[in-house]
């Protein structure tokens, strides 16, 4: 079992193929340890090569509202006025710090998503 840092797409593909072969390895076994290490190495490579940007704050709010079955009136209870919620969702009003805190609390959206420029 020899390992090296994944630096190229070829190394990455090779690691993925090996992981597929040993996918059902028992935890704590030699192959289980290999699978765990390869998972960490591929994760590092993917984060460097294929970074995922944070979502747009307004789209994140809309998505989470849809997931929870919320309507604008549901958010209005947390943010004050239904018209204010409408302005935010239509990008006519920026989120304030208080709104970000409330949205984080009510919808569970990470604050780093909500503070992102849009």
N, C-alpha and C positions, 0 to 999 in steps of 0.2 A: 504494500500500500504506500505509494509515493504520491505526494501532492505538491502542487505549485500554485502560485497565484494565477488566476485566470486573467490573461492580458489580451487575448485575441478572440475573435468570433469562432475560430477553429477550436481553441481551447474550451470555449463556452459550450459549443455543440458536443464536443467529446465528453464533457462533464455531464451534460444533460442525458446523453445516451447511457452513460454509466449509471446515472441515478435511476433511469428507467429500468435497467436490468436488476438493480438491487432494491427497488422500491419497497418490497415487502419484507425486507430484512428485519430481524428481531432487534429491538432496542437493547443495547449493551453488547451485541455480538460484534465481531470484527467488521462485517458488512454494515451493520447498523451504525457503527462509529464512522465508517467511511461515508455513508449516506448523510449523516449529520454534518460532517465537515464539508462535503461537496455542496450541501444546501447553503451553508454559510458563504462559501466561496462564490457560488452562482448569484446569491443575493447581493453581495458586494458588487459584483460585475454589473448586474442589472441596474442597480441604483446609480452607478457611474455612467453606464452607456445609455440607459433608457430612463432618465429621470421623469417622474410624473409631477407636473405642476399642480399646485393647489387649485381647486375649482373656483370659478367666479362666485363671489359671495351671494349675489342675487339668485343665480341658478342653484346654488346649494340650498338656499332658503326655500325656493320653489320645490326642489326635489324632496327635501325633508318634509315639507307640508304635504306633498302628495303621498309620501310614505305613511305619514301619520293620519291621513284623511282629514287634514285641517283645511279650513276655509279662511278667507281674510278676516272674518269676524272673530275667529279663534285667536288670531295673532293680535287683533285689536284689543282684546282683553289684557294682553301683556304689554302692549306698546302704546295704548291710549286711544287713538281714533282709527276707525276703519279707513278714513280718507288718507291718513298718514301711511298706513300699510300699503294702500294702493299706490301712493306716490313712490314709495320705496321699491315696490315690485316693478313699477314702470320706469325706474331709474330717474325719477324727477326730484328725488330727495336722497341725500347721502345718509348713511347710517351714523348715528352718534355713538359715543362711548357707552352711554346708558342703554341704547338700543342693542348694541352688540352684547352687552352683559345679559340683557333679558333674553335675547335670541339664543344665546349659549345655554342659558338656564332652561328655557322652555323647549327648545328644539334639540338641544344637545349637539349643536354644530360647534366644532372647535373654534376658539377665538382667532387662531391664526388664519383660518379661512375667512372669517367675517371682517377682519381688518385689512384684507387684501384690497388693493386699489382696483376700481372697476369703472 
